[in-house]
């Protein structure tokens, strides 16, 4: 189901759905921390952005060195959610009224990545 790659980056092992979209995830984490410092959001919203950013950052660290088999359903779903959440964060940054829905999406992303981290742990990462 998954292989840990420690330097074996052959072309036949690299594919669009084999790794977590770490670039977009990192951008989302950065936006979370930016929003956590933005006084236009309520204290509760800022706390939620910060807490989710911290969890996502820790999950990113675990998932950076992991390559999954192409088509792994959890990975495909997580990468789609990463893109959706990143777009929602950008929209919420532009439109403060989108914050509550975006925080809900962040929670869903955290849950999906938790499943991937658990999958990686079960398989010996």
C-alpha positions in Angstrom: 0.0 0.0 0.0 2.8 2.4 0.9 6.5 2.6 0.6 8.9 4.9 2.5 11.3 6.5 0.1 14.7 7.6 1.5 16.4 8.7 -1.6 14.9 6.4 -4.2 13.2 9.0 -6.4 13.1 7.0 -9.7 10.7 8.4 -12.2 8.6 5.3 -12.1 7.9 5.8 -8.4 6.8 9.4 -8.7 3.2 10.2 -9.6 0.5 12.9 -9.0 -1.3 10.9 -6.3 1.7 9.2 -4.7 2.6 11.8 -2.2 0.7 14.3 -0.1 0.5 17.7 -1.8 3.0 19.2 0.7 3.4 22.5 -1.1 -0.3 23.3 -1.0 -0.5 22.0 2.6 2.4 24.2 3.6 0.7 27.2 2.1 -2.5 26.3 4.0 -0.6 26.1 7.3 1.1 29.4 6.7 -2.3 31.0 6.0 -3.7 29.4 9.2 -1.0 31.1 11.2 -1.5 34.4 9.4 -5.2 34.3 10.1 -4.5 33.4 13.8 -2.8 36.7 14.1 -5.4 38.7 12.3 -7.4 40.8 14.7 -10.4 40.9 12.3 -11.3 37.4 13.4 -12.9 36.6 16.8 -10.7 35.2 19.5 -12.4 31.8 19.0 -11.7 31.8 15.3 -8.1 32.9 15.8 -7.7 30.0 18.3 -9.2 27.5 15.8 -6.9 28.7 13.0 -3.9 28.4 15.3 -4.8 25.0 16.7 -5.5 23.5 13.3 -2.3 25.1 11.9 -0.3 23.4 14.7 -1.8 20.0 14.1 -1.4 20.3 10.3 2.2 21.3 10.7 2.9 18.2 12.8 1.1 16.0 10.3 3.1 17.6 7.4 6.4 16.7 9.2 5.3 13.0 9.4 4.0 12.8 5.8 7.0 14.6 4.1 9.0 11.4 3.5 6.1 9.1 2.7 5.2 7.8 -0.8 1.9 6.0 -1.2 0.9 3.7 -3.9 -0.8 5.6 -6.7 -4.5 5.7 -6.2 -4.5 5.1 -2.5 -8.1 6.2 -1.7 -7.1 8.1 1.6 -4.4 9.9 -0.3 -6.6 10.9 -3.2 -9.2 12.2 -0.8 -6.7 14.1 1.4 -5.1 15.8 -1.6 -8.4 16.9 -2.9 -9.3 18.2 0.5 -6.0 20.0 0.8 -6.7 21.9 -2.5 -10.3 22.7 -1.3 -9.2 23.9 2.1 -6.4 26.0 0.6 -8.9 27.7 -1.7 -11.3 28.2 1.2 -8.6 29.8 3.3 -7.7 32.2 0.5 -11.4 33.1 0.2 -11.9 33.4 4.0 -8.8 35.7 4.1 -10.5 37.9 1.5 -14.0 37.5 3.0 -14.1 37.3 6.8 -17.6 35.9 6.8 -16.2 32.6 5.4 -14.2 31.9 8.5 -16.7 29.5 10.2 -17.1 27.3 7.1 -13.3 27.3 6.6 -12.7 26.2 10.2 -15.1 23.3 9.6 -13.2 22.3 6.5 -9.9 22.5 8.4 -11.3 20.0 10.9 -12.2 17.6 8.1 -8.7 17.9 6.6 -7.1 17.2 10.0 -9.2 14.1 10.4 -8.2 12.9 6.9 -4.5 13.5 7.5 -4.8 11.8 10.8 -5.9 8.6 9.0 -3.0 8.9 6.6 -0.5 9.4 9.5 -2.0 6.3 11.1 -1.8 4.4 7.9 1.9 5.4 7.6 2.5 4.3 11.2 0.8 1.0 10.7 2.9 0.3 7.7 6.2 0.9 9.6 7.0 4.5 8.9 
